[in-house]
Amino acid sequence: MMRASVIVVSYNSCADLEPCIASILKELGPQDEVIVVDNDSTDGSADLVAERYPMVRLIRGANTGYAGGNNRGAAIATGEFLVFLNPDTALQPGALAALLAPLSAQPHACSEHAAEIRRAEIGLTTACVVHRGRPDVINACGNTMHYTGLTYCRGAGRLRSEYVVSAEVDAVSGAAFAMRRTLFAELGGFDEQFFMYVEDTDLSWRAGLAGYRCLYVAEALVAHDYQPSYSPAKAFYLDRNRHLMLLKNLGHTTYLRMLPGLLLGEAVTGGFLLLKGPRYWGVKPRVYRWLWAHRREVRAAHRRVQQYRRAADRELVRRMTYRLDFGQLTGRIISRLAALAFHPAFWAARLLFAGGQG
């Protein structure tokens, strides 16, 4: 059996694939493999891989999004471990070994804190993702999850020197993470209803419900050519998938007890979309219509999660923050005002939930 299967999903990623694949090949051992899943690119991405990298296993097919593409790659993977990378990333020396170390049977000594976490509980590891053009600046050291499902990049915009210690995190960053293939199969892989966005958080949440933790590995350095963008389509996927994640992963009683906080979350997200302008005003109605039209599929997804649930909702939610990083969304003054207005309310709403069972 191969040790690791590195999976890269490409969609018109021709400009990024060469440095990405080259960085992976430098890190591979003799028992590792690279799988590139091309989501019906029109820029020659698949042909480039086929012609220049014959050692790479290439899958061509329809565009099934980040979730579906990674599932297709995992379906043919033979490695004990799965490593998921965005095509616009590049592994730095030693990154692959560092990412896999906490998941393997070998002792892991990347930090005293990580050593305190029982190895059997570590289900996913996530890299120290930095900006390619500014390697001293963090893009994501895992993700931080608000208990309403709102998720943001941990450490975004801060100096890498502030995140040199490995630590448990709420969720992995889909740009670069790893997990055992057996656990991926146990969880049913990525939920393809998500298509793109939030699926990494959903996978992390489901791993938590199954009794596993996510670990940020500071030594696993990955450069990311991150280009921030925001559109009505992205806003729809982010908001719809957040609701989908909550509805499928929370118990019904938990969801009802969390309604005050969830409604506050709607006020925050709805207000943000209103401020973005008329192009974004239809996002919320579209989200609600989709959730209602697909309510049967959502219920079915909820039932599937219950099959491997070992942890109570309360156990997971109490680890999540009640604070939102408004600074990643807006200017300093508005973000401070928003924090003053919403953080006490979110804290109080979670306090009401604290006595409930999952």
SVG drawing of the C-alpha trace seen along z (x, -y; Angstrom):
<svg xmlns="http://www.w3.org/2000/svg" viewBox="-39 -54 52 56">
<polyline fill="none" stroke="black" stroke-width="0.4" points="0.0,0.0 1.2,-3.5 1.9,-5.9 0.2,-9.0 -2.1,-10.0 -1.8,-13.7 -5.0,-15.0 -5.2,-18.2 -8.5,-19.3 -8.0,-21.6 -10.4,-23.9 -8.7,-26.1 -5.6,-26.1 -3.0,-25.7 -0.9,-28.6 -0.7,-27.2 -0.4,-23.4 3.3,-23.2 4.7,-24.8 2.2,-22.9 3.0,-19.5 6.7,-20.2 6.6,-21.0 4.7,-17.8 7.1,-15.6 10.1,-17.0 8.4,-15.8 7.2,-12.4 8.6,-9.1 8.8,-6.0 5.4,-4.7 3.5,-8.0 1.3,-9.1 -0.1,-12.2 -3.7,-12.4 -4.9,-15.4 -8.7,-15.6 -9.5,-18.0 -13.0,-19.5 -13.6,-19.9 -11.1,-22.7 -11.0,-24.7 -7.5,-26.1 -5.5,-22.9 -4.9,-22.0 -5.5,-18.3 -3.4,-18.1 -0.5,-19.8 -0.6,-17.2 -0.8,-14.3 2.1,-15.6 4.5,-16.8 3.8,-14.6 3.2,-11.1 3.8,-9.8 0.7,-11.7 -2.6,-9.8 -5.0,-12.1 -8.8,-12.0 -10.8,-13.9 -14.5,-14.6 -17.4,-16.9 -17.1,-19.8 -18.3,-18.4 -16.8,-21.2 -14.2,-21.0 -16.2,-18.4 -17.0,-16.1 -13.5,-16.4 -11.8,-15.4 -14.2,-12.5 -13.3,-11.2 -9.6,-11.5 -10.1,-9.7 -12.1,-6.9 -9.0,-5.8 -6.4,-6.6 -4.4,-3.7 -2.4,-5.6 -3.0,-5.1 -3.2,-8.9 -5.0,-11.4 -3.5,-14.9 -5.7,-17.6 -4.1,-20.6 -5.4,-23.5 -3.8,-23.8 -2.5,-27.3 -0.4,-26.0 3.2,-24.8 4.6,-22.5 7.7,-23.8 10.5,-21.5 9.4,-19.0 5.8,-20.0 4.4,-16.7 6.2,-14.7 5.2,-17.2 1.6,-17.1 1.5,-13.3 3.5,-12.8 0.6,-13.3 -1.5,-10.8 1.2,-8.1 2.3,-5.6 5.6,-7.5 6.0,-9.8 5.2,-13.4 7.2,-16.1 6.3,-19.2 5.2,-20.9 4.5,-20.1 0.9,-21.1 0.4,-18.7 2.0,-15.9 -0.7,-16.3 -3.4,-15.4 -3.8,-11.7 -2.7,-10.5 -5.8,-8.3 -8.0,-11.4 -6.2,-13.4 -8.3,-12.9 -7.2,-15.7 -4.1,-17.8 -3.9,-21.2 -0.9,-23.2 0.6,-26.6 -0.6,-28.3 1.2,-31.5 0.9,-34.0 3.2,-33.0 4.3,-36.6 4.6,-37.3 5.8,-34.1 6.0,-35.9 2.2,-36.6 -0.4,-34.0 -3.2,-33.1 -4.7,-30.3 -3.4,-28.3 -6.6,-26.1 -10.0,-27.7 -11.8,-29.2 -15.5,-28.4 -18.2,-30.5 -20.9,-28.5 -23.4,-29.8 -21.3,-28.1 -19.6,-31.3 -16.0,-30.3 -12.9,-32.4 -9.2,-31.8 -7.3,-31.5 -4.4,-34.1 -5.2,-35.6 -3.1,-38.7 -0.9,-38.2 2.8,-37.3 3.8,-33.7 6.1,-34.2 2.9,-34.4 1.9,-30.8 5.0,-28.7 3.3,-26.4 1.1,-23.5 -2.4,-23.6 -5.8,-22.1 -8.1,-24.0 -11.9,-24.0 -11.5,-23.1 -8.9,-22.5 -8.3,-24.8 -9.2,-23.1 -6.2,-24.7 -3.9,-22.1 -4.8,-19.3 -4.5,-15.6 -6.4,-12.7 -6.4,-8.9 -8.2,-7.3 -10.2,-5.0 -11.6,-8.0 -12.5,-9.8 -14.4,-6.7 -16.1,-6.4 -17.4,-9.9 -18.6,-9.4 -16.0,-11.9 -17.0,-15.4 -20.7,-16.2 -21.2,-16.9 -24.3,-19.0 -21.9,-21.8 -20.2,-21.8 -17.7,-24.4 -17.0,-26.4 -17.6,-25.4 -17.1,-21.7 -13.8,-21.6 -15.5,-23.0 -18.4,-20.5 -15.9,-17.6 -14.1,-18.8 -17.4,-19.1 -18.4,-15.6 -15.0,-14.3 -15.6,-16.0 -19.0,-14.4 -17.2,-11.0 -14.8,-11.8 -11.8,-13.1 -9.8,-16.4 -8.2,-18.7 -4.5,-19.7 -2.7,-22.7 0.9,-21.6 3.2,-24.7 6.0,-22.9 3.9,-22.0 4.5,-25.1 2.5,-25.7 2.7,-28.8 -0.7,-29.8 -1.2,-32.2 -4.4,-33.5 -6.5,-36.1 -9.4,-37.4 -12.7,-37.6 -16.3,-37.9 -19.3,-37.7 -23.1,-37.1 -22.5,-33.5 -19.8,-33.0 -22.0,-34.7 -24.8,-32.2 -22.6,-29.2 -21.1,-30.4 -24.5,-31.2 -26.4,-28.2 -23.6,-25.7 -23.4,-27.2 -27.1,-26.5 -26.8,-23.1 -23.9,-22.3 -25.9,-23.4 -29.1,-21.6 -27.4,-18.2 -24.9,-18.2 -26.9,-19.6 -29.4,-17.6 -33.0,-18.9 -33.1,-19.9 -29.8,-21.6 -30.9,-23.6 -33.9,-24.9 -31.9,-25.8 -29.5,-27.7 -32.1,-29.7 -31.4,-33.0 -27.7,-32.8 -28.6,-31.6 -31.0,-34.5 -28.2,-36.9 -26.0,-35.2 -28.7,-35.9 -28.7,-39.6 -25.0,-39.8 -24.9,-38.0 -28.0,-39.7 -26.7,-43.1 -23.4,-42.4 -25.2,-41.5 -27.3,-44.6 -24.2,-46.8 -22.6,-45.0 -25.3,-46.5 -28.3,-45.5 -26.5,-42.7 -26.4,-40.8 -29.9,-41.5 -31.3,-38.4 -28.8,-36.0 -30.7,-35.3 -34.1,-34.6 -32.3,-32.2 -30.7,-30.4 -34.0,-29.9 -35.7,-28.8 -33.0,-26.2 -33.1,-24.8 -36.9,-24.4 -36.8,-22.8 -34.1,-20.3 -35.5,-19.7 -35.7,-15.9 -32.1,-15.7 -31.1,-17.7 -33.0,-15.3 -31.3,-12.4 -27.9,-13.9 -28.8,-14.5 -29.7,-10.8 -26.4,-9.7 -24.4,-11.8 -26.2,-10.1 -24.7,-6.8 -21.2,-7.6 -21.9,-10.3 -20.1,-9.7 -19.8,-13.2 -22.6,-15.4 -23.4,-18.8 -22.7,-20.6 -19.2,-19.2 -18.3,-20.6 -20.2,-23.9 -18.6,-24.9 -15.2,-24.7 -16.3,-27.2 -16.0,-31.0 -18.7,-33.5 -16.5,-36.2 -16.5,-37.0 -13.5,-38.5 -15.3,-41.4 -11.9,-42.8 -11.8,-40.2 -15.0,-41.6 -14.9,-45.4 -12.9,-48.4 -11.4,-48.9 -14.0,-51.3 -17.1,-49.4 -15.6,-46.1 -15.0,-47.5 -18.5,-48.8 -19.9,-45.5 -17.9,-43.6 -19.2,-45.9 -22.8,-45.4 -22.8,-41.7 -20.2,-39.9 -22.1,-40.4 -25.3,-39.2 -23.6,-36.2 -22.1,-35.4 -25.5,-35.7 -27.2,-33.5 -24.5,-30.8 -24.9,-31.0 -28.6,-30.1 -27.6,-27.1 -24.9,-25.9 -27.2,-23.9 -28.7,-21.9 -27.7,-18.4 -26.6,-17.5"/>
</svg>
